[in-house]
Amino acid sequence: MNMKKGVTFIMLLCLCLLCACDDNNTDTTTTSPESSTAAGYQKIIAKEAKDLMDSGEPYILLDVRTDEEYAEERIDGAILIPDYEISDRAAAELPDKSALILIYCRSGRRSEIAANELLGMVYTNVYDFGGIIDWPYDTVSGDLNGS
């Protein structure tokens, strides 16, 4: 009986130690462009993206929607690489893996997926600002040939 109590005590002790070593990070703060230096998914809001665009620093504005969506409405200066073509086209069209890339789609789902795809390809300065539906600033329209 003493042996059972000893084994039970050791098992409980090990369980307590494992629970104490659990490293659950409960920090839910968002990463801002100014404070982030490590590669990782970085979500920002439209105002932060606009501030970066207006800062005078070079950036790439990446639209990951379809050709039709891009022609209907886009943020001026955006280049189009649909989310389903990122893995095939990024290396050729986005050669500087440390360039500031601001990425958007319609609602934020595709831009998050595309941003994570770029991060997996070792791009280090990618900021997803969600969807054009939440963009309160000017947009342009017209087909890909500028008409």
VENJOKA-V279039 format. One record per residue. N is the residue number from 1. SS is DSSP state (H for helix, E for strand, L for the rest). NEAR is the number of other C-alpha atoms within 8 Angstrom. D_LAST is the distance of its C-alpha to the last C-alpha in Angstrom with 1 decimal. Layout:
# VENJOKA-V279039
N/SS/NEAR/D_LAST
N/SS/NEAR/D_LAST
This chain:
# VENJOKA-V279039
1/L/4/87.1
2/H/5/86.6
3/H/6/84.5
4/H/7/82.1
5/H/8/81.8
6/H/8/81.2
7/H/8/78.4
8/H/8/76.9
9/H/8/77.1
10/H/8/75.4
11/H/8/72.6
12/H/8/72.0
13/H/8/72.0
14/H/8/69.4
15/H/8/67.3
16/H/8/67.5
17/H/8/66.6
18/H/8/63.5
19/H/7/62.3
20/H/6/62.9
21/L/6/60.9
22/L/6/57.8
23/L/4/54.9
24/L/4/52.7
25/L/4/50.3
26/L/4/49.7
27/L/4/47.6
28/L/4/44.4
29/L/4/42.9
30/L/7/39.3
31/L/9/38.4
32/L/8/36.7
33/L/8/34.7
34/L/4/37.4
35/L/6/40.3
36/L/7/39.1
37/L/4/40.1
38/L/5/40.6
39/L/8/38.0
40/L/7/37.5
41/L/10/35.2
42/L/11/34.1
43/E/10/32.6
44/L/14/31.4
45/L/8/30.0
46/H/11/26.7
47/H/6/28.5
48/H/8/30.0
49/H/11/26.7
50/H/8/25.3
51/H/8/28.5
52/H/9/28.1
53/H/9/24.6
54/H/7/26.0
55/L/6/29.2
56/L/6/28.0
57/L/7/28.9
58/L/6/26.6
59/L/9/25.0
60/E/10/22.5
61/E/10/20.4
62/E/12/20.2
63/E/15/18.4
64/L/14/20.4
65/L/13/18.8
66/L/7/17.2
67/H/9/13.8
68/H/7/13.3
69/H/9/14.6
70/H/14/12.5
71/H/11/9.2
72/H/9/11.0
73/L/10/12.3
74/E/13/13.4
75/L/9/15.4
76/L/7/13.7
77/L/5/14.9
78/L/10/15.7
79/E/8/16.0
80/E/10/16.1
81/L/12/19.3
82/L/11/20.3
83/H/11/23.8
84/H/5/25.3
85/H/9/24.1
86/H/12/25.5
87/H/9/28.8
88/H/6/27.4
89/H/10/24.7
90/H/12/26.0
91/H/8/28.5
92/H/6/26.1
93/H/6/23.1
94/L/8/25.3
95/L/7/28.4
96/L/5/29.9
97/L/9/31.7
98/L/7/32.8
99/L/11/29.4
100/L/10/28.6
101/E/11/26.1
102/E/13/24.8
103/E/15/23.8
104/E/15/22.4
105/E/14/21.5
106/L/11/21.5
107/L/10/25.2
108/L/12/26.9
109/H/9/28.5
110/H/13/26.2
111/H/17/25.9
112/H/10/29.7
113/H/9/30.1
114/H/11/27.6
115/H/13/29.3
116/H/10/32.6
117/H/10/31.5
118/H/13/30.5
119/H/13/33.8
120/H/7/35.6
121/L/6/34.0
122/L/7/35.6
123/L/12/32.7
124/L/11/34.6
125/L/10/32.3
126/E/14/30.1
127/E/14/29.5
128/E/15/28.1
129/E/14/27.0
130/E/18/26.4
131/E/12/23.6
132/H/11/20.5
133/H/6/22.4
134/H/8/24.9
135/L/7/22.5
136/L/5/23.4
137/L/4/21.1
138/L/6/17.6
139/L/8/14.6
140/E/8/10.8
141/L/9/8.4
142/L/10/5.1
143/L/10/5.5
144/L/8/7.5
145/L/5/5.8
146/L/5/3.8
147/L/5/0.0
